[in-house]
């Protein structure tokens, strides 16, 4: 069985024991493939169809440009796929994560995320909406969380308000995503540019 076939067969499996975050990080950093720890389950991150990185890039670039245009926020960091977030005993790789906090350039864990977005398929949406979202809610700095469908023009946007979270469902290419934490509005038409997804 090839390594990729093996990963496909073991994409989600129980942790061998109740690891601490530090123990999992030590193990995961020695792996060739990226893995997440959510609800004591190890998830090997699979290859994604082309629409996934296209949508991810369409989110990342305007957010980074918007932040870098403000000299007071020029230190802001926006990254995709490669940087971990640790929350509520989970170790996660968000598809897009932005932070206004100054970061240690040698670290592989991003501190104080302000925005997290997950680009999801019909197969992964329940997982991202479940254990991962529960963990993300524990991050005090988080203001905006988005589930961005890769199958249709559809965004589920959670924004932190006093006392809880508001959720707004955005459907269709004419809708607009308002990220209050970044003071940025993104049309869904721009988010899905080039991905050939149908309008919801």
N, C-alpha and C positions, 0 to 999 in steps of 0.2 A: 504494500500500500504506500503510495507517495505521501510525503509530509503534508501536502495540501489536502489530500483525500482523508488522511488521518485527522486533520483539524476539522474538516467538515463533519466527520463522524463523532467528534468529541467537542463540538462547539460549546456545549453547556454541560458541565458535570459538577457533582458535589466536591467541595474542598475535602481533602483527605482528613482534615481536622479543623477545629475552630481557630484559624490563624489570626494573629494580630495583624494590623496593617503593616507593621514593620517586617514581620516574617514573610508576608506575601510579597512585599516590595523586593526583599532580598531574593526570593525565588523567581519572581517575574522578570527582574533585571537580567537574569541568567538565561532566559528563554530567547529563542530566535524570533518567535512571534509575539505580538502584543496580546496580553490577556487582561481581563477585568475581573474584579472580585465584587460580586453583588449578592447580598443575602446568603453568604457562605457558599455561593456557586461560582465556579471559575468559568469564564466565558472567553474562548479563543475568538478573536475578531476575524471574521471571514473576509474574503475578497468581495468587492461590491461592484455592481454594474456601473457603466460609464456615467449614468445620470447622477450618481451619488457624488463623485468628486466635482462634477460640473456645478451642481447646486451648492456644494460646500464652498467652492471658489467664488461663486456669485454672492455669497453671504460675507465671506472673509474680506474680499478686496474693498468694497465700499465702506465697511466698518473701519478697517484700518486707515483708509484714506481720510475718513471723517475725523478720526481721533488725531491723526498726525497733522491735520490742518490747524489744530489748536495748539499753540506752543506750550500752553499749560498742561496739555495731555500728551505731549510728544513722546513721553516715556511709556505710554500705554502699550500693552501687549495683546495682540490678537493672533491666535494660533489654531491650527487644525490638525486633528488626529494624533499628533506625536507627543502631546504633553498631558500628563496625568493630573487629575483632580482627586483629592482624598476627602471623603465626606461620610460621616456616620458609619465608620468601619468599612466603607467600600472604597475601592480603587478603580477609577473610571477614566476612560479616554473620550471626552466629548468631541463631537465632530467639529464644532467651532466654540471657542471659549475666549472671552475678552476680560481683561482686568486693567484697572487704572492704578493698581498698586505697583510699586517698584519691586522688581523680581531679582532674585539671584540668578545671573546668567548661566551658572553652572548647575542649577537645579533642574530636575526633570518632573517636578511637581509645581503646578501653578498655584500661587496663593491669591486668595480674595477675589474669585471670579465675580464679575458683575453681570455678565451675560453668558448663557450656555445655550447652544442649539444642537439638536440631534436631527440628522437627516435620516428618515425612517422609511422602511418598506412595510407592506402589509404584514410581513412575517415578523418584523422586529418591533413594530409599534407597541405591542402589549408589553414587551420587556422594557422598552425605554420609558413607557408611561407608568410602569410598575415600580420595581425595586430601584431603578436608577433615579426616577423622579422623586421617590420618597427620600433617597439619600441627598439629592440636590437641594431639597427644601430645607435641610438642616444647615446650609451654608449661609451665615448671617449677611454676607456681602451681596448675595445673589438678588438681582432685581428683575431680570427677564429670563424666562426659560421658554424655548420654542421647540415644538415637534414639527418638523418640516417634511411633508410627504414627498417621496421621490417618484410616486406613481401618478399623482395628480396635483393640480395647483391648490394645495390645501395646507394651511398652517394653523396649529393649535398653540396659542400664545398665552402664557401665564405671566402675570405681572404682580409683583409684591405690593400690597397695600397695607395700611395699618390694620392689624388683626388677621391678616390672611392673604390669600391669593385670588386675583380676578382672572378668569379665563375667557378668552375671546377666540372664536373660530373664524378664520379668514378663508374664504373660498372664492376661487376664480382669479384670473390673471389681472383683473381690474382692482382687486383689493389691495390694501396697503398695510404693512406691518409697522406699527409705531413702537419703537424701543425707548421707553421712558428713561431708563438708566443711562442711555447714551445720547439722548435728545436727537434721535435719528429716525427718519421714516424711510422704509424700503418698499417700493412697489413689488408685488408678487411677480409682475411681468419681468422685472429685472432679476429677481431671485431665480426664476426658472428659464432665463434666457439661454437658448441653445440646447435645452434638455429635451425638448419635444414632448413634454408632458401635456396631456389634455387639460383644458380648463374644467374645474369641478362643476 
